[in-house]
Amino acid sequence: MNDFIDMFSSSDPTNVATSVKLILLLTVLSLAPGILILMTCFTRIIIVLSFVRTSLATQQMPPNQVLIGLALFLTFFIMAPTFNNVYEDALEPLFDEKITLDEAYTRASTPLKEFMAKHTRQKDLALFLNYTNAERPESLEEIPLTTLVPAFAISELKTAFQMGFMIFIPFLIIDMAVASILMSMGMMMLPPVMISLPFKILLFVLVDGWYLITNSLLQSF
């Protein structure tokens, strides 16, 4: 414990460099959830799954833990090729001390940039490039992550909301039909959601809704 404290209080250049690297490592680990959310397909998946639950009006069913767990495993499944490229091109050579930390960072960012650029709209990317008055990049490597990540995030939000809108339509039709029938029968005090909920669940089960939603998410990438 004393050695750990001395490492931060020492003025030796070697200890100072080690301390800085340790602080940077802890910072990266603390930002890992944000990196996972904004640099992968997690955002689109969790929003679409949330739209499914909202359109069904099943309150907290499935629970948040189930939706987040499913979104995480789908994210790992979809991002597996990208993560494999990061490990083979950057992490493995770094662990074998064949490349430096800076080279590993550059190599690791390339597969992630390729994935994000593939699903980022040019309009969204141009928004952040124009704001920083940056020159138009000639290649993918020239696009900074500070510009690509927010552009990718808002592109994912738009795509997720588009998919959510399409999910809402059939369930909205059921709600409108049930509400019209109840009004025609003079049962205005009976909440339409209470009557339409079993029909929406039945429809969702009959069409194998979770399979269709998962298939749509996989095909969108």
Stockholm file with secondary structure:
# STOCKHOLM 1.0

chainA/1-221         MNDFIDMFSSSDPTNVATSVKLILLLTVLSLAPGILILMTCFTRIIIVLSFVRTSLATQQMPPNQVLIGLALFLTFFIMAPTFNNVYEDALEPLFDEKITLDEAYTRASTPLKEFMAKHTRQKDLALFLNYTNAERPESLEEIPLTTLVPAFAISELKTAFQMGFMIFIPFLIIDMAVASILMSMGMMMLPPVMISLPFKILLFVLVDGWYLITNSLLQSF
#=GR chainA/1-221 SS CHHHHHHHHCCCHHHHHHHHHHHHHHHHHHHHHHHHHHHSTHHHHHHHHHHHHHHHTCTTSSCHHHHHHHHHHHHHHHHHHHHHHHIIIIIHHHHTTSSCHHHHHHHHHHHHHHHHHHTSCHHHHHHHHHHTTCCCCSSGGGSCHHHHHHHHHHHHHHHHHHHHHHHHHHHHHHHHHHHHHHHHTTCTTSCHHHHHHHHHHHHHHHTTHHHHHHHHHHHHC
#=GC SS_cons         CHHHHHHHHCCCHHHHHHHHHHHHHHHHHHHHHHHHHHHSTHHHHHHHHHHHHHHHTCTTSSCHHHHHHHHHHHHHHHHHHHHHHHIIIIIHHHHTTSSCHHHHHHHHHHHHHHHHHHTSCHHHHHHHHHHTTCCCCSSGGGSCHHHHHHHHHHHHHHHHHHHHHHHHHHHHHHHHHHHHHHHHTTCTTSCHHHHHHHHHHHHHHHTTHHHHHHHHHHHHC
//
